[in-house]
């Protein structure tokens, strides 16, 4: 495989590189060849291939070598994904196209405990996601991460990704059609996660307060929550005060800690 993958070179014509990618479209080697192909279109430090399937946690397709999977990535797949802007973008119905994290993240995302304790550890300054809709229940995501040394993606690089998006989408669908069974057998149910979201503080907070708690954890400011729920900022602030009083917390970090503890207790009994 390495000999064939090495045939993809930045100085080769895109037709030759694409031909190599097509040859691998239904093989287990496809993700590695796709990584090489994408590297001829734009620069990136990290790449993840994940599928988001209804009723399952995200399934990591690439990198498949455990030595290439960081503790932060494992934390993300285990439970942190539920607070990720990309996850919610897909959950809310956007399952195709190219989106940058900066375009979809809530206004106070970088102040969230999720950002501080998980996402920040990826060390990225830009994240570009190619979303490919496989079917009604499955979305395939190619996540390209750039660290400080590279800075943000350029317009020409984005244009190159846009230009090849239809072809890459078609090839990814063929790959998933051929290989999905291999990955789905390792998929873990997201049942405890859904129950955690549904039941967290259910005996303490009202339905509206739980809704606002979810938005707080995801990084929405009081103004953004007000806009999202079509209520006044003053009303949001009253709810926030009541939430902290009823949960006996004073910071978002303490709410996050309670949520993770609640989730872990459900998983222990799953």
Residue, then its C-alpha position, 0 to 999 in steps of 0.5 A: x500500500x505504501x508504494x501506491x500511496x507514495x505515488x500521490x505527489x504534490x507536483x503530479x497532475x491532479x488527474x494522476x493523483x485522483x486516479x490513484x484515489x479512485x483505485x482505492x475507493x473500496x479498499x481499507x487503504x482508502x483513508x490513508x490515500x485520501x489523506x495524501x490526496x487532500x495534502x496536495x490541495x491544502x496544508x494541514x497538521x491533523x486529519x480525522x475521518x469520523x462517521x456520525x451515525x444516529x444512535x451511535x457515538x462517533x466512529x473513528x475511521x482514520x487514523x486507525x492506529x491506536x498510537x496515532x490517537x491522542x488521549x484528547x481524541x479518545x476523550x472526545x469520542x467517549x463523551x466530549x463530542x456531545x458539546x462539540x459545535x460540529x456534532x450539533x451542526x450535523x444533529x441540527x440537519x447540516x450534513x453536507x458541504x464544507x464548514x469551518x469551526x469558526x463559522x459554527x461555534x457559539x459566541x462564547x465557545x472558547x470560554x466553555x469547560x469543553x474548550x478548556x479541558x478538551x478541544x484546546x488540547x488539540x492545539x488548533x488555530x483553524x478547523x475545516x470540516x468536509x461533511x458528506x451525507x451517506x444516507x438519512x442516518x449517517x454523516x461522514x466528516x473529514x476534519x482537517x486541523x491547522x496548528x499555529x505554525x500554519x495559521x488559518x486556511x487560505x481562500x485558494x485552499x478552500x476553493x481547491x477543497x470546494x472544487x474537489x468536494x463532489x468527487x471526494x463525496x462520491x468516493x467516500x460513499x463508495x468506500x463506506x458502502x464497501x467497508x462500513x461493516x468493518x467499522x460499525x461492529x465497533x460502534x458503541x451505543x450513545x444511549x447513556x449519552x442521550x439519557x444523560x442529556x435528557x435526565x441531567x438535573x431533571x429533578x432539580x431544574x425546570x425544562x426551560x432551565x435544563x434547555x438553558x443549561x445545555x446552551x451554557x455548556x455548549x458556549x452560548x452567551x446570555x445574549x446568544x441564548x436570548x436570541x436563540x430562545x427568543x426571550x430577553x437577556x434579563x430573563x436568561x440572567x434570572x434563569x442562570x442565577x436560578x440554575x446555579x442556586x439549584x445546582x449549588x454551583x457558581x461556575x460553568x465548570x462546576x456544571x460541566x463536572x456535574x454533567x460528566x459525573x451524571x453521564x459516568x453514573x449512567x454508563x456504569x449501569x449500562 
